[in-house]
Amino acid sequence: MSIINDIKDNFRQPNNTLKQLILINVIVFVVLIVLRTILFFTGGEWLYEAIFNNLAISSSPFYFITHPWTLITYFFTHVGFLHIIFNMLNLYWFGQLLREYLGDRKLLSLYVLGGIAGAILYLLCYNFIPYFADRMIIGTMIGASASVLAIVVGAATLLPNFAFNLILIGPVRIKYIAAFLVLLSISGAVGDNAGGNIAHIGGAFIGWLFIRQLQRGNDLGRPVLTVIDFFAGLFKRKPKLRVSHNRFSGGGTPKPNGRSSGPVSPDQSEIDRILDKISSSGYESLSKEEKQKLFQASQKE
């Protein structure tokens, strides 16, 4: 089928993290919807519940200890149309900004960190804060909202004066959009969806912290990428070794003075200076050379 081929092509393309994240969320959503419909008509509701409970994160620490993978799977799982549409639109709009200025790998690490931070805050609040612990009914949480809000706040921290044109409103700076979403989550922390809104706050905090630390030269996402690279390497096919003969003893065309002919990547201090300039004056204030350096840094990963 052409749809399957399109999906395969999107996963094979390099530097395509944003589309891949959206695709994973959509695929899981579609599979769960189809599975739920089939199983409910055939009397297999128990099987759907079992599958769902193995994807969602529970507020019970004992259940979480025996299902540690839910720390990751929950933020790729949705069951409501409005829920996934709202999350994926925000992920696409704000993710494009981070991807353009910081590269695919930092976008991926922030998405994962936001989801993990949201889950940890959710577990801590429902087990250690009296207000939530006294009212706790063992429940589960799903959705990419914490990850997405980390992306939103991260983009707003990096590019606070960047504006989106909103329907019926006009241009609005993304720092105000991010502030509105964070306040919405704070106000909902004592409502019917308290657990979800608590997770949003955790994601928002890590989005702000991630960019602030990055501007100081500290990449909080490096451990996440190390783990991802390890597991990705397990599924990569090792290339077959080829023996070639070359009449040059050096094995290739020598470069003058032993130097590479490729572009020189900017150092971290230069990137930090450019990120500080974006934060204070906006992306439009960068010179052509500074934009090129930022682009080279994002490709270096």
C-alpha positions in Angstrom: 0.0 0.0 0.0 1.2 3.5 -0.7 0.4 4.7 2.9 2.7 2.0 4.3 5.4 3.0 1.8 5.0 6.7 2.8 5.4 5.8 6.4 8.5 3.7 5.7 10.0 6.5 3.7 9.5 9.0 6.5 11.3 6.7 8.9 14.2 6.1 6.5 14.8 9.8 5.9 17.6 11.3 8.0 16.9 14.5 10.0 13.2 13.8 10.0 12.5 13.6 13.8 9.5 15.9 13.9 7.5 13.9 11.4 8.6 10.6 13.0 7.3 11.7 16.4 4.0 12.8 14.9 3.7 9.5 12.9 4.4 7.3 16.0 1.7 9.1 17.9 -0.8 8.9 15.0 0.0 5.2 14.4 -0.5 4.2 18.0 -3.8 6.2 18.1 -5.2 4.6 15.0 -4.2 1.1 16.1 -5.8 1.6 19.5 -9.0 2.9 17.9 -9.3 0.0 15.5 -8.4 -2.5 18.1 -10.9 -1.1 20.6 -13.7 -1.3 18.0 -12.9 -4.8 17.0 -12.5 -6.1 20.5 -15.6 -4.5 21.9 -17.8 -6.0 19.1 -16.2 -9.4 19.7 -16.5 -9.4 23.5 -12.8 -8.8 24.1 -13.0 -5.6 26.1 -10.7 -7.2 28.8 -7.9 -7.6 26.2 -8.2 -3.9 25.2 -8.0 -2.9 28.8 -4.9 -5.0 29.4 -3.2 -3.4 26.3 -4.2 0.1 27.4 -2.9 -0.5 31.0 0.4 -1.6 29.6 0.8 1.7 27.7 -0.6 4.2 30.3 1.3 5.3 33.4 -0.3 4.5 36.7 -0.4 6.8 39.8 0.3 3.6 41.8 4.1 3.3 42.5 3.8 -0.4 42.9 2.2 -0.8 39.5 4.7 1.5 38.0 7.7 -0.5 39.4 6.4 -3.6 37.6 5.6 -1.6 34.4 8.6 0.8 34.0 8.2 1.0 30.2 5.0 3.1 30.7 7.3 6.0 31.6 7.9 6.3 27.9 4.9 4.6 26.2 2.3 6.9 27.9 3.5 10.0 26.0 2.9 8.3 22.7 -0.6 7.2 23.5 -3.9 9.0 22.9 -7.6 7.8 22.7 -9.4 11.1 22.1 -9.5 12.9 18.7 -9.3 16.4 20.1 -6.5 15.4 22.4 -4.2 14.1 19.7 -5.1 16.8 17.2 -4.4 19.6 19.7 -1.1 18.0 20.8 0.1 17.2 17.3 -0.6 20.7 15.9 1.3 22.3 18.8 4.1 19.8 18.4 4.3 20.6 14.6 4.2 24.4 15.0 6.6 24.8 17.9 8.7 21.8 17.0 9.5 23.3 13.6 11.0 26.3 15.4 13.2 24.2 17.7 14.2 21.9 14.8 15.3 24.8 12.6 17.4 26.5 15.3 18.7 23.6 17.4 18.4 20.5 15.2 16.5 17.2 15.3 18.4 15.6 18.1 17.8 18.3 20.6 14.1 18.3 19.6 13.9 14.6 20.3 15.7 14.8 23.6 13.5 17.6 24.8 10.3 15.7 23.8 11.5 12.7 25.8 12.7 14.7 28.8 9.4 16.6 28.9 7.4 13.4 29.0 9.6 11.9 31.7 9.5 15.0 33.8 5.7 15.2 33.6 5.4 11.5 34.7 7.8 12.0 37.6 5.9 15.1 38.9 2.6 13.2 38.5 3.8 10.3 40.6 5.4 12.5 43.2 2.3 14.7 43.7 -0.2 11.8 43.8 1.9 9.9 46.4 3.6 12.6 48.6 1.5 15.8 48.5 -1.4 15.4 51.1 -4.0 17.2 48.9 -3.6 14.7 46.1 -2.6 11.6 48.2 -5.8 11.9 50.4 -8.0 12.1 47.3 -6.1 9.5 45.2 -8.0 6.9 43.4 -5.6 4.7 41.5 -5.8 5.9 37.9 -3.8 6.1 34.8 -2.5 8.9 32.5 -1.8 9.0 28.8 -1.0 11.7 26.2 1.9 13.7 24.8 0.8 17.0 26.5 3.8 17.1 28.9 6.2 16.5 26.0 4.5 19.0 23.8 4.4 21.7 26.5 8.1 21.2 27.0 8.6 21.9 23.3 6.2 24.9 23.5 8.0 26.5 26.5 11.4 25.6 25.1 10.6 27.4 21.8 9.2 30.4 23.8 12.3 30.5 26.0 14.6 30.4 23.0 12.6 32.7 20.7 10.3 34.7 23.0 9.5 37.4 20.4 8.7 35.1 17.5 5.1 35.6 16.5 2.4 33.2 15.2 -0.5 34.6 13.2 -3.6 33.3 15.1 -7.0 33.2 13.4 -9.2 36.2 14.4 -6.4 37.6 16.6 -3.5 38.2 14.4 0.2 38.0 15.3 0.9 36.9 18.8 4.4 36.4 20.3 4.9 32.8 21.3 6.0 33.7 24.9 2.4 34.8 25.5 1.0 31.6 24.0 3.3 29.5 26.2 2.4 31.6 29.3 -1.3 31.1 28.6 -0.9 27.3 28.2 1.1 27.1 31.4 -1.4 29.2 33.4 -4.2 26.9 32.0 -2.4 23.9 33.3 -1.8 25.5 36.7 -5.5 26.4 37.0 -6.5 22.8 36.1 -4.2 21.2 38.7 -7.1 21.0 41.1 -9.8 20.1 38.6 -11.1 16.8 37.1 -7.9 16.3 35.1 -5.5 17.3 37.9 -3.0 14.5 37.1 -2.7 15.5 33.4 -2.3 19.2 34.3 0.4 18.4 36.9 2.3 16.5 34.2 2.0 19.6 31.9 3.6 21.7 34.5 6.5 19.2 34.8 7.0 19.3 31.0 6.8 23.1 30.9 9.5 23.4 33.6 11.9 21.0 31.8 11.3 23.0 28.6 12.4 26.2 30.3 15.3 24.5 32.1 16.6 22.7 29.0 17.0 25.9 27.0 18.5 27.9 29.9 21.1 25.2 30.5 21.8 24.9 26.8 22.5 28.6 26.7 25.0 28.0 29.5 26.7 25.3 27.5 25.0 22.3 29.3 23.1 19.8 27.2 20.6 18.0 29.5 19.5 15.8 26.7 22.9 14.1 26.1 22.1 11.1 28.4 18.8 10.6 26.7 20.4 10.6 23.2 23.1 8.2 24.5 20.4 5.7 25.5 18.5 6.2 22.3 21.7 5.7 20.2 22.5 2.5 22.1 19.1 0.9 21.4 19.1 2.3 17.8 22.4 0.7 17.2 21.1 -2.7 18.2 18.7 -2.7 15.3 21.1 -1.3 12.7 22.5 -3.6 10.1 26.3 -3.7 10.2 27.7 -2.8 6.8 29.6 -5.5 5.0 33.4 -5.0 4.9 34.9 -4.3 1.6 38.6 -4.5 0.7 39.7 -2.1 -1.9 43.2 -1.5 -3.3 44.6 2.0 -4.0 47.9 2.8 -5.6 48.3 5.7 -3.1 49.8 4.6 0.2 47.7 7.1 2.1 44.5 5.5 1.0 42.9 8.7 -0.4 43.5 12.0 -1.9 45.9 14.0 0.4 44.8 17.4 1.6 47.2 20.4 1.7 48.8 20.8 5.1 46.7 17.8 6.3 43.6 20.0 6.7 40.1 19.0 5.8 38.5 20.9 2.9 35.0 20.9 4.7 33.5 23.8 6.6 34.8 24.4 10.1 32.1 23.8 12.8 31.6 26.7 15.2 32.7 26.1 18.8 30.2 25.9 21.7 31.0 29.4 23.1 30.1 30.9 19.7 26.8 29.0 19.6 26.0 30.1 23.2 26.6 33.7 22.2 24.3 33.3 19.2 21.6 31.7 21.3 21.8 34.5 23.8 21.4 37.0 21.0 18.3 35.2 19.8 16.9 35.2 23.3 17.4 38.9 23.8 16.9 40.3 20.3 15.1 37.6 18.2 16.3 35.5 15.3 15.9 38.3 12.9 18.7 40.2 14.6 21.3 37.5 13.5 23.6 38.2 10.6 23.9 35.9 7.7 27.1 34.4 9.0 25.6 33.8 12.5 22.6 32.0 10.9 25.0 29.8 8.9 26.9 29.0 12.1 23.7 28.0 13.9 22.7 25.8 11.0 26.1 24.1 10.9 25.9 23.4 14.6 22.4 21.8 14.3 23.7 19.5 11.5 26.9 18.6 13.5 24.9 16.3 15.8 
